Amino acid sequence: MQMPVAHALQPFGETIFAEMSRLAIEHSAINLGQGFPNFDGPSFIKDAAIAALRDGKNQYARSFGIPELNEAIADDHQQRFGRQIDPTMNVTVTSGCTEAIAATMFGLLNPGDEIILFEPFYDSYRACVAMAGAKARFVTMNGPSFRFERAALEAAVTPTTRAILINTPHNPTGRVFDRDELQVIADVCIKHDLIAIVDEVYEHLVFDGEHLSLATWPGMAERTMLMSSLGKTFSLTGWKIGWAIAPSELTQAIRAAHQFLTFSTATPLQHGAVAAIRAPASYFESYASAYRERRDVLVDGLRSVGFGVEAPAGTYFVMADISPFGADDDRAFCRHLIEHVGVAGIPPSVFYAESDEGTRYLRFAFCKDIETLRRALDRMHERLR
Ligand code: GLN
């Protein structure tokens, strides 16, 4: 039989997260690779899902979300950003933000259309662009600041560009795009009539600065699709509940694809999600402060082991420069770390299409309890230096 995988997907292989998690298990390494918490999500959310499950809320949900969840998402957005959102016309519940992104690309892009991605990029973006038959253009954010240049963004626009995909707070760099950067993106979108697709799944994980919403920029509401999810904010990455907030014409595009991708998302978990999104402000405050502590433990520890590290302003990831160890091959370094040190990370070169800068970094995740972070650091202290 010929290679059965479709041509569009052949370049991507297995996702790096699955590959590194598998190696971590094989070698009993502490897994600071794939970004999943090693602690559970809150009981009040799980209880709401359990109650729904017991109460017979187990059949297909409305394709674009149970009404209570669409309303909770709209209310939350209005409270935080002061924008009126219609829960029926503007909100679509999806199976994780990953599905929201796929549905957006499949619903919006025609073969040959171009979309601009910032690199390093989250791995699914490029694969979805390929599956849509579209073409990605890249704007590199160079370390250690990982800011992008206006000229590079302008140069990436062509007559066939349809959209720019932005991820802020940004995985893997931990950058939180500031007002100036969002202004540049808004200028370019408006000038060239482009759609902004914004992945904000780490919106509640900001330690320095603040999360700004591109949809609040003048002229941007009508061309911005915001996407987020439950997984990171509520430590429930296995629930796969996400959503998109978009003007009604763009919502039609997402839903056109969503109805045929998954049709709808797990009903009892959507009821749990209502409780999550309506959580009191104190939940979000203690969530962020617990992560600040984890960040500081990991950043200080990695520095003392000898990595070059800038504290990330957001997300639960840190990019650690491996060049102080004389290393310039992230994959080889990562393998060594898993096999001989007992700690797994993610080699970020897979998040780049053009620049080879990724080879000098490893990404570590700090969505782990402090004790686990300390054990990983102890292993590095003993076996790496
Ligand atoms: N978002 C997670 C990360 O960046 C990975 C999710 C996945 O495995 N697809 O680590």
Boltz pocket constraint, residues with backbone or C-beta under 6 A from the ligand:
constraints:
  - pocket:
      binder: B
      contacts: [[A, 15], [A, 17], [A, 18], [A, 33], [A, 34], [A, 35], [A, 36], [A, 171]]
      max_distance: 6.0
